[in-house]
Amino acid sequence: MTREKWVENTQAVLLLALVLSYLGSLYHFLVFYSESNSLSWVSVCVSAFLFALPWTLAGFLVMFSCRVIIISLFGLFATLQTLLKH
């Protein structure tokens, strides 16, 4: 499997895990927030949007670090193969 394919597959799995964990947390947050406060749905939606911002940042950081780690590992293995051939 090529390096790009590894990166794509790993990012897809991580993205799926992040989206599922975000949706679960958002559901629990909205249920707790709407039952605890007698606020309108507009304020609940704004709070849900603000709740999503750290998740989005964490998702981007995880995707970028995953790409960097995989590319670094492939480079390390290619270097080791080259050194061991000679």
C-alpha positions as CSV (number, residue, x, y, z in Angstrom):
1,M,0.0,0.0,0.0
2,T,1.4,3.4,-0.9
3,R,2.1,6.2,1.6
4,E,-0.8,8.3,0.3
5,K,-3.2,5.4,0.7
6,W,-2.1,4.8,4.3
7,V,-2.6,8.5,5.1
8,E,-6.0,8.6,3.5
9,N,-7.2,5.4,5.3
10,T,-5.9,6.5,8.7
11,Q,-7.4,10.0,8.3
12,A,-10.7,8.4,7.3
13,V,-10.8,6.2,10.4
14,L,-9.8,9.1,12.7
15,L,-12.3,11.4,11.1
16,L,-15.1,8.8,11.6
17,A,-14.1,8.3,15.3
18,L,-13.9,12.0,15.9
19,V,-17.3,12.6,14.3
20,L,-19.0,9.8,16.3
21,S,-17.5,11.0,19.5
22,Y,-18.4,14.6,18.8
23,L,-22.0,13.6,18.0
24,G,-22.2,11.6,21.2
25,S,-20.9,14.4,23.3
26,L,-23.1,17.0,21.5
27,Y,-26.2,14.8,22.2
28,H,-25.3,14.6,25.9
29,F,-24.5,18.3,26.1
30,L,-27.7,19.3,24.4
31,V,-29.9,17.0,26.6
32,F,-28.2,18.3,29.8
33,Y,-28.2,21.9,28.7
34,S,-31.9,21.9,27.5
35,E,-33.1,20.1,30.7
36,S,-31.0,22.2,33.1
37,N,-32.0,25.6,31.6
38,S,-35.3,26.9,30.4
39,L,-33.8,28.7,27.5
40,S,-34.9,29.0,23.9
41,W,-33.6,26.8,21.1
42,V,-31.6,29.7,19.7
43,S,-29.4,29.9,22.8
44,V,-29.1,26.1,22.8
45,C,-28.0,26.1,19.2
46,V,-25.5,28.9,19.8
47,S,-24.1,27.0,22.8
48,A,-23.9,23.9,20.6
49,F,-21.9,25.8,18.0
50,L,-19.5,27.1,20.6
51,F,-19.2,23.6,21.9
52,A,-18.2,22.4,18.5
53,L,-15.2,24.9,18.1
54,P,-12.7,23.0,20.3
55,W,-13.7,19.7,18.7
56,T,-13.1,21.2,15.3
57,L,-9.7,22.4,16.3
58,A,-8.8,19.1,17.9
59,G,-9.9,17.3,14.7
60,F,-7.7,19.4,12.5
61,L,-4.7,18.9,14.8
62,V,-5.2,15.1,14.9
63,M,-5.5,14.9,11.1
64,F,-2.4,17.0,10.6
65,S,-0.4,15.1,13.2
66,C,-1.5,11.8,11.8
67,R,-0.3,12.8,8.3
68,V,3.0,14.0,9.6
69,I,3.6,10.8,11.7
70,I,2.8,8.5,8.8
71,I,4.9,10.4,6.3
72,S,7.8,10.5,8.8
73,L,7.5,6.7,9.4
74,F,7.6,6.0,5.7
75,G,10.6,8.2,5.3
76,L,12.4,6.5,8.2
77,F,11.6,3.0,6.7
78,A,12.8,4.1,3.3
79,T,16.0,5.4,4.8
80,L,16.6,2.2,6.7
81,Q,15.9,0.1,3.6
82,T,18.5,2.2,1.7
83,L,21.1,1.9,4.5
84,L,20.6,-1.9,4.9
85,K,20.9,-2.5,1.1
86,H,24.4,-1.1,0.9
